[in-house]
C-alpha cells in the first residue's frame, strides 16, 4: 500500500497567526492550490483557503482586513496526513469531506500539502 511519503508534496505559502488577513487572502489567491498554512512557534496550526474565506461568517464584510489577524479565521482542518499515512485512507477521508488538499504534518511540523488528484493517481 502506498503511503503519503510516496506522493508529491506541494509547497504552499506559510504565515503566522498574526499575519494581516488581507495579505493572507492575497497570498492564497496567488497560490496555485489557493491554500495558505498557518504556523506559529514552528508548529502547524491550520489551513486558510477559499473554504475558510467563504464559510467564515465571522469576518465582517465591511471590516478593514488589513487590521485583522488571520489566526481566528483559520478553517478547522478535518483531515491531516502524516508521511506514513495510508494513501487510500487519506483519500477516502478527503472525498467524504469534499477536500482538494490535505496538510502533511510530522511531529506538529508542517511539511506541505498533498492533493486529491495526486492521491487518486497513487491508488490507480
N, C-alpha and C positions, 0 to 999 in steps of 0.2 A: 504494500500500500504506500502510495506517495505521501510525503509529509510536506508541510508548508515550506520547509527549507529547500524543497525540490522545485518550487515555482518561483518565477521572477518576483523580486521585492522592489517596489516602486518608492521613490523618494517623494515626499510632499513637503511644503513649507512647514516649519515648526515655529511656534510662537509661545510666549509666556502668558500666564493668565492676565497680566496687567496690560497687555497689548491693546491698543485702541481698536474698537470694533470696526470702524471704517477702514482702517489699514488691513485688518484681518479679512474683511469682506473683499477688498481689492485683491489681496493675495489669493484668496480662494477662487475668485472668478478668473484670475490669470493662470491658475494651475490646471493642467490638462485633466486631472481627476476631480477638480473642484472640491478639494479637501485640504484642510489645514489641521495639523496635530497640535494639541496643547500639551506643553511640557513645562513643569515647574520643579525647581530644585533637582533637575536631571531625572525626574520621574514622570512617566506618562500619566496624563490626567484625562484626556478625552479627545474627541474629534469635533471640529466645526466644519460643516458642509452645508450644501443648499437645503437639506432637510432641516437642519438646525435653524437656518435663517427663516424658512417658511413656516416651520412648526412653532417657532417661538413667539407666542402672543405677548411675551414679557417685554419685547423690545418696543417701546412707544414709537409709533410711526413718525411723530414729529420731533423725536429726540435728536440731539446733535451726537451722532455716533462717534465723533472724534473724542467725546468726553466720556464715553462708556468703555469700560474694560470688557474684554471678550469672556473672561472667566465664567460669569454667571449664565452665559448663553450657550455654553458648550452642550452639544447634543449628547445625551447619555448613550454610550456605545453598548449595544446589546450582544455583539459578537466580537470577541478578542481572540486572535490566534497567537499561538506560541510556535516557534520554529519546529517543534516536534509534533505539533497537532496534525491529526489525520486530515488530509485534503477533503475527502468526501464528507466528513463530519462538519467541517467549517463551511463547505459549500452548501450543504443542506440547511444549516442554520442561517446563512446569508439569504438563501432563496426564501425560506419561511418568513424572514423579516423584511424582504424587499431591498436588501443592501447590495450596492455595487462594489464597495470596497470594505475591507476589514483591516484594522490595525494589527500589526505584529509586535508583540511585546514580550521581552525576555527579562525576567527579574525586575519588573516595573520600568525597564528601559525600552523606549520606543525604537523599533528597528526600521519601520517603514510600513507600507500597506500592500496587501495583495488584492487583486481584482477578481471579481466573479468570473470574468471571461477567462483569465489565466487558470483559475481553478477548474473550470469546465473543460479546458483543453487537457489539463493534467489527468483528469479522471477518464478522459477519452470517450 
